[in-house]
Amino acid sequence: MSDFSLLYKKYNSVSNLTNDLNNSVITLKRRRVSTIKEYTDKHPKLAVTEDELTKANTLLLAILTLLENFYKEQDTKNELYELMDNALFQNQILKNVVFKSEIANTLAKLKSSKDLSEKDLANIDKFISILDNEAAVLFRKLRTSRG
């Protein structure tokens, strides 16, 4: 594969992961806001269907399981291996013991079908931010490379 193809594959993987996580978190946040009567009166389309909720939880469970497996094995076949050269990912996600344990707690909640707290969603937002940063860097490289 050419350098351009490898770069595109990496960008596509990180971008898809970011989008899936982001859409899932937005769905969960919409669900939380939709329980407040004053918001639903003004914005009835905030309501979240069971299908949307199931899809969001399933995606979060899959992605956080991927992250947990990467913590354990750091397998080169894992999608997250693409991020190993990212300093933010290394310092804020892989080497941060507190973050690791909080993600494990979030994953346990998802496995037992419990609602996620604001802190759980904030931790996932942190992960999204790092992924989004990497996607932006890769996009700039793609845009300026010669294919």
N, C-alpha and C positions, 0 to 999 in steps of 0.2 A: 504494500500500500504506500501511496505517496504521503509526504508530510501533510499536504492539504487534506487528504482523506482521513488521516489519523486525527488531525486537529478538528475536522468536522464531526467525526464520530464522538470525540471527547466532548465537544460543545453540545451536540445533540443529546448525549446522555445526561450531562449536568443540567441542561435546560429543561428536559423532560422531568427530571427528578424535582427540580425547583418548582415547576408548574404544578405537578401533582401534589406536592406538599402544600404549596400556597393555596391552591383551590380547596384542599381538605380543611385547612385551618380557617379559611374564610367561611366555609360552610358551618363549621363548629361555632365560630363567633356569631354568625347570623342566627344560628339556633339559640344561642344564649340571649341575644338581643330580642329575639322574637317571643321570648317569654315575658317581656315587659309590656304590659298593656298599653301604656302611652305611646310606645313605638309602633305596635301593631295596629293601633287605631289610625295613626298617620301613614304608616307604610305597610299595608297588608301583604305585599309581595315579599316581605322579609321571611315569611314562613318557610320552613325547611321540610321537605317531604322525607318520609322514612327511607326511600330509595337513595336520596342524596346523602342522608346521614350514614346509611350503611356503606355506601361507596366511599365516603370520606374516611370513616373508621377503618375500612378494609385497606385503603391506600396507606393511611398512617401506620397501621399495624405492619404492613409489608415493608415500608421504607424504614421504620424504626427497627424492625427485625433485621433488615439488611445492615443497618448501622451497628446493632448489637453483635451480629456475626462478624462484622469487620473489626470491632474492638477485640474480639477473641482471636481471630485468625489472620487478619490483614492479608487475605487471599488476593492474589493478582487478578483473579477472575471476577471479583466483586466489583460492581459499578463504582463504588467509592474509592477504589484504588487509583482512579484517575485524579483524585484530589491530593495525593500524597506529597506533591511538590508545592502545595499551597500552604504558606506559613500560617494563615488564619485557621485553616482546617486542622493543622497539626497542633497549634497551641490552644485554640478554643474548644475543639471537639475531641481530638484524640488524647491529648495529654492532660486535659482538665478532669480531674478525678470527681469533682463535685458535679460537673455536667454529666459525666458518665452515669453516676448513680441516679441523678434526676431523670435521665432518659430511661434508665432501667425501670424506675418507678412509673413513669408515664406508660411505658410498654406494658407493664403489669396491669395498669388500669385498663388499657385498651383490650388486653386479653380477657379480662374479667368483665368487660362491657360497662365499666364505670365511666362517669363523665369526667372530662379533663378539667383541671383547675386553670385559672388565669396564669399561674406560674408554669404549668405544663405547656400551655400554648405559647408563652413567652420563650421558653427553651426551644420549642420547635421553630419559632420565629427567628431565633438566633441562628439556628442551623440553616434556615432558608436564606437569611442574609448572607451567610458565608457562601452558600451555593450560588446565590444570585451574583455576588461579587466575582466569583470564578467564571460564571457564564459570561459576564460582561467583558472580562479580560480575554476570554477565548474568542468572543465575537470580534473584538478589536483586532486580534491576531488574524482571524479569518478574513476580515475586511481588508487588511493590509498585505496579506500574503498573495503570492502569485501561484495560481493553481495549475 
